[in-house]
């Protein structure tokens, strides 16, 4: 014999405060990642097109060296001279001997500018170099 009362179960409802917190954190996360991904593409470097190019995002830790049409070299939104780029790459190679560099050259720029950046990479000891192209 069951002597307990049969009271209907009360559903507690959806807690809105934790839901709002989670949604706010997700919004902040996506805004920050979108902004970080957009920074390198705002530099007005139009990459050369390759029909066999495969879309691949740069792994975290790769250094993106943007070579503009006028020959200016931009890394992390800072315009660097040749010696400044050499010092930056040398300091990075001391931290990680397998440091990768991705060169984004403007299609309207002179090939000499890209060769200069390759020469700087060689002087700094960088052996892992890739070129970014558009599909």
N, C-alpha and C positions, 0 to 999 in steps of 0.2 A: 504494500500500500504506500503510495506516494503522498506525503503530507505537505510537500512544498507548494507554495502558491505558483500558479501559472501566470506570471505577469508578462505582458508583451515586451520583447526586447526593444530597447530604445536605441535607434541608430544615432551615433554622435554627430554625423554630418561631416562635411569637408572643412578642414581647417584652412582658412584663407591666408593667414599670416605666413606660415611656412611656404605655402605655394607662391605667394608674392615674392618672398625672399629668393626662392630658387629661380623664378622667372627673371628677376632683376639681375641676379648673378649670371645667368645665361646670356642675357642681353649685353651685359658689360663684357663678357668673354668674347662674344662674337664681334662686337664693335672693335675691341682691341686687336683681334686677329685679322679682321678685315683691314684695319688701318695699317698694321704692320706689313701685310701682304701687298698693299697698294703703294707703299713708299718707293720701292725701287722702280715701279712702272710709271711713275710720274715724272721721270727725268727726261722725257722726250727723246729717248733713244729708240730709233726704229730699226729693229734687227733685220738682217737679211733673211730672205725666205729660202727654205729648203724643202723640196717635195717629200723627202724621206724622213723629215724630222718627226720625232716622237715627243709628245707632251710629257714633261717631267718637271716636277717642282724641285727646286734646289734643296738639298738636305740642310738641316740646321747645322751651322758651323761653316758652310761654304762662304767664301768671300766673293761678293759680286762686284766686279770692277766694270764700271760703265765708261765706255770711250765714246764721247760725243763727236758729232760731225766736225766740230772745230778743233778737235784734238784734246780737249779738256778731259781729265780723268776724274771720275766721281766715285767715291766709296762712302757708303753710309751717309749720303746727302752732303758730303764735304768734297770740295774740289781740292785735289792734291797735286803737287808737283812731282816730278820724277824721284827726287831724293826722299820726299815725304812718303811716297808709296813704297820705296825700297825699305825704309825704316819700319813702316807698318808691317810689311810682309816678313821681314827678318824677325820682328818681335813675335809674330804669329807662328813662324816656323820653329822658334825656340820652345813655344808651348806645345805644339803638335807637329811632329815631323812629317805627318801625312796630310798636312793642310791642303785643302782643295781650293782652287780659284776658278771662278766662272767669269769669262770675259764676254760682256755684251757690247759689241761694237755697232755703231750706227752704220747703216748701209750706204749713206751718202758720204761718210768720212773716208779719209785716205787710209790705205792698208798700212802705210808706214806707222800710223799711230798705234795700230794693234801690234805691230812688230815691236815697237818701243815698249809696250806693256809686257809682251812676251820676254823681251830682253831683261826687263826689271825683275820679272818672276824668276828667270834663270839666275840672275845675280843674287837674289834673295834665297835661293835654294828650293824654290817651289818646283815640284816635279809633276804634280797632279793638276793639270790645266784643262779646262773644257771651254767650248765656245757655245754661246746661246744663240739659237736661231728661231725664227718664227715659222709656223707651219703654213 
